[in-house]
Amino acid sequence: MARRQEQEPARSEITELPGGVLRLELPIRLPGLGHVNCYAIPDARGAAIVDPGLPGPGTWKVLGERLARADLRPRDVHTVIVTHSHPDHFGGAARFAKESGAAIVAHRRFSFGPFSATDEPEVSVEDLAAHHRHAHGGPEDEDELPEALEAAIDDAQAILERARSVGRTPWGGARPRPSWRVRMRWRIASWLGKSFVPVVTNPVEHGDVLTLGGREWFVTHTPGHTGDHICLHDPESGVLLAGDHVLPTITPHIGGISSSPDPLASFFYSLDRVAEIQGIEQVLPAHGHPFDDLPGRTRAIKRHHEERLERVREISRAFGAPETVQAFAQQLFRKRSWGPMAESETYAHLEHLRIAGDAERIDERDGTLRYVAG
């Protein structure tokens, strides 16, 4: 079976796209993904870049090599735009601020901390398993997955497992909180000026306008995958810089650990918002290749989640009584995907139905939540 676009390894070639935007593919090692697209927008002062990859010297070296291919140097970068608060999108921003004094642009709600909502994975549970079956030719039976797939899923599950070890999930009690030792480690790193989390110097909101490459780019706030996600639209060239909001062949993770009471509703609204933008001729995603049918892709993503919601209703009818998030997740996903990631996505769908009046929730004294839907 063919590998999904988002899983393809990074290529060294620089691709020039409409509006003079340059696509620089950077390698990443995250479950279900093989690269992140960093976009450069040159101008008379140097360049602005969007989503400069993971933190660390390895990515920084590759990014320097990519910029050199475009006749640019790190010190030429005067602005870094971060689409959202996941490390593969903001990792190099603090280094640019230090090396070239670059302004850091992100939504005003940008935040990152250990085991926060921003630590949830990039890729949905279902897509994560499917991508590795494509890559390794594994069986459909997830009880017999190849070792490489098991390791990849374990890596992604570990993110939320760590959160669970220091606090209970929303569907089982209090929100996750890092240990005292972890909090002190982050605080000391910040004091020493060694934190890879950038200071946002130019916070933006929906409707703000940025001048990049001599053209006006409009900011669209698109919460869902994260609460601080933004897209940028250039009406002159018909380009939308989409981040992780709309990807060409996969669905981003929409989890229940969020600042929004209904992250799935926020995601649906944000999909509709970008689909209504007139004149989009090219969508530039953070993973995968540029594509042109934005409304068609947003409809396909919504349809996927609507089918998932109907499946949740069917599961509830089969239960015949209120059940836990974990019980729903174990019916919604195959056995090998059971765990915090699956529970987080399931919780987001159950809460969406509850808030819409299509499910009821029972809050037990010990913090356990039980749902009946449909």
N, C-alpha and C positions, 0 to 999 in steps of 0.2 A: 504494500500500500504506500502511496506517495506521502512524503513528509510534508507537514504543514509549513506554510511560509515562515511563521514566527519562530520555528525551531531551526531554521537554516543557520549555519555558522556565518559569522561576519565575513564579508569580503573586503579586500583592501581598496577596491576601486572607488573613486568618488563619482557620484552620479549628479549631473546638473538637471534640475527640475524646473517647472514653470516658475516664473518670477525670479529666476536667478538663485533659487534656493539650492544648496548643496547637501546631498545625503552622505553622511559619514557613518558607516556601520561599525559598531564597537562590539567586541566579544563580551559575553556575560556567561556566568555559570549559575543559572537559576532553573529550577525544575520547569520543564515545558518550554523553555526559551533558549535560543541560540545566539541572539544578538539584540542590541538596542540601537535604534536609529537616532543619531545625533545630527541635527540639521544646522547648517551654517548659512547665515544671511549676510554676505559681504556688503560693505558700503565704503564711502570715502574715508571714514575713520578707522576701518579695520573690519570687524565682523561682530555680529551677535550670534550666539549659538543657543540651541534648544536641546535640553536633556543631555548633559555631558557624561552619561554613563556611571558606572559603579565607582566608589572611592578606591584609592590604592594606587601604588606606583605602576602596576601592570597596565591598568586602563589609561593612566596618565601618559605613559610612554606611547601606547597605540594611538591615543588621541593626538599627541604631538606629531606622530608620523602621518596621520590622516590630514591634519591641518597643513603640514608641509606640502603634501600632494596638491593642495588647493592654493599654494603660495601664501599661506598664512602661518603665523607663529602664535603660541599661547599669549604672548604679550600684546598681540593685535586684537584680542577678544575684549571688547569694551562692555558687553552685556551678556548675561546668562539668563535665559528664561527656563524656568522649571515648571513642567506641566502639573506635577503632583508630588506628594511627599513619600515616594518610594526610592530607596537608595540607588537603583539602577537608572534613575532619572536625575537625581541631584548630586550624585557622588563626587563629581569633579568641580562643583560650583565653588566650594570654599577655596579650593586650590587656585582657581582663576581669580577669585577676589584677592588672594594674597599675591599672586604673581603679576597680575596686570591691573589690579584695582577695579576689576569689572563690577558693574552694578548687578545685583541679583534680583531678578523679577520673579515673583510667585504670588499666588493668591494670598490675601491677607490672613486667611485661616491656616496657612502652612504651618505644620508642626511635625516633629518627629521625636519619638522617645522609645526606649526599650519596651517591647511587648505592648505597644499601643496599637490602635486600629491600623496605623500605617505599617505595622509589621506583618499584616496578613499577606498571603501570597499574591502574585500577579495573576496567575492563571486559575480558572475554575477547576474544581476537582475532576469533573468529567473530561475536560480538555486535557488535563495533565496526564491522565491514564491513556487517553486516545493517542496523544502525541508520541508517547513512548512505545505504544503498540506499533505505530507507523514506523518509528525509528528502528525498533529491534525485531519486528516481525513476530511479536509475541502473540499468544493465543487470546481468544476472547474471554476465556475463563480466567477471571482474575485471581482464582485460588492457585493458578499455575503460572504466575507471572515470572519472566526472566529476572535474574538477579539485578540487572541494571535498572529495571523498572522499580523493583522493590526499593532500591537505594534512593532513587530519585524521589519517590513518593515519601519515603521516610524523611528525607531532607526537608521537604515542604511541610510535612506534618509536625516536624520538630519545632517550627516557629511557634505554633499555637500550643504545643505540648509544654514548651518553656513557660508560656504565659499561664497555663493551667497549674504549673508547679508552684507558682507564687500567688495565685489567686483563683477564684472561681469565675467561670464564664457567666455572662448575663443570664443564660438559661439555667444556671445552677447557683446563682448568688451574686456576689460582688464582682465588679469588673476586674480584669487582670491588673496586677501591680508588680513591678520588678522588685527584687530583693534589695535590702539595704546596701549590700555590697555592690550590686550592679549600679544602683543610683549614685553611690559615692564614686565609683570608677568613672561614670559619665561626667560627674561634677568636676572631678580632678582634671580630666581631659579638657574640659571647657576652660578651667582656670589656666591651664598651661597653653591654651591656644591651639590644641591639637585635635579638637573635635572636627569630624568631617561634615557635620551638619552646618549648612551655610546660614549666615545672617541675611535675612531678606531686607535689602536696602530700599527696594521699590515695590511695595505691596500693591496689588491691583485687585479690582473688583469687576463684576460683570458690567460690560458697556464701556470700560476704559479703552483708550486708544494708544497704541505704541507705534512709534516711528522706527521701522526696521528696514534697512536696505532702501531708504528714501521713499518708502510707501507706508500707508496707514494700515495697521493690523488691529482688528477689533477683538477684544477679550470676551470670551463666552464662558461663564462659570458653568461647569458640567459635573456636579456632584453625583456620586453613585459608587464608582470604583474606590474613590476616596472622597472625603468631604471637601477637599481643597482643589480638586481637579479643574484645570482650565484648558480650553482650546483657543487657537488664534486663527482669525479669518482675514485674508487679504482680498477685498472685492476686486481690485485691479487685475490680479492674476488668476482669481478664482481658486485660490489654494486654501485648504483648511489644514492646519497643524493640529492633529487629533489626539496626540498622546496615546494613552491606553483606552480612551473613551470608546472609540470605534476602531476595532482591529479587523483585518481582512478575512481571517478564517477561524479565529477562536473567540471565546467569550471571556472577558476579564472577570476576575474573582469579585463577586458581590457578597460580602460577608455581613454577619449580624453584629460584629463589634464595630460600631460606628458612632459618630456624633449625631447622626440622623436617626430619628425613631423608626423611619421606614426607608432604609437605603435603596431598596428595590424601586419604590415609588420615585425617589429622587433620580435614580438611573433612567427610568422610563421617561420622566419629564425632560431630563437632559438629552436623551436620544431624540425626542420630538423637537426639542429646541434647535439642535444642529441640523436636523433633517429639513427644517423650514427655511434655513438660510438659502437665499437665492443665488444662483450663479456659481455654485461649487463645481469645478471641473476636475479637481484633483485633491484627493485626501491623502495626507502624509501621516501615516501611523507611526507609533513608537516602535512597533515590532511588525515585521512583514513588509510587503511591497506596497508602493502607492497604488491607489485604485480610484475609480471614477464614479461609481453608483452609490453615493452616500445614502439617499433615501431607501434604496433597496437593501443595503446592508443593515441599516437601523431597524427596518421591519423584520429582517431575519433574526436579529438578536432579540428583539422583543418577542417574536414568535417562540423562540427557544424557551424563554422564561415563562411565557403563558402556558406552554405545554408542561413545564415543570410544576406550575401552580395547579393545573388540572390533575396531574399525577399525585400531588399532595392530597387533594380532595379524595381521590380514589383510595389512597392508602388509609385515610381517616375512616372512610365508609367501611373498609374491610376490617379495621380494628374494632369498630362498633362501640368504642368507649374512648374517653380522653387518654392520650398517650404522651410520653416524653419526647423532647427533641431528638434524643439519641435513638429512640425507637423508630421515629419517622425517618431519620437519616439512614438507618440500617435497612429500610425498605426502599428508600429513594436511590441509594448507591450500592454498588457491588461490594462484597465483603472486604476486598483488599483496600478499598478507599475509606472504610470506616475510620472515624477519629475526629479530631477538632476541626479540620478544614470542612469536612462534610457536614458536621453539626452546625458550623457557622453559616454555611450557605443555606442549610435547611431552616435554621432559625430566622434568617432574613425573609425567606418565603412564607413561613408561618406567620410572622409578625405582619407582613404585607397583607395577608388574608384577614388577619384579626382587625387591623386598622380599617380595612375596607368593609368590615362587618360580615365577612364570610367565614369567620372562625371565632371560637371562644377559647380563652385561656384560663386555666385554673392555677393559681399561685399557692403552692403548698407551704407549710410553715418552715420547712427546711430549705426553702429556696428553689425547689424543683418546680419546673413549669410543665403543665400538661395541656395539650391542645385537642380540640375536636374541630374539624374543618368541613365545609361544604354542607 
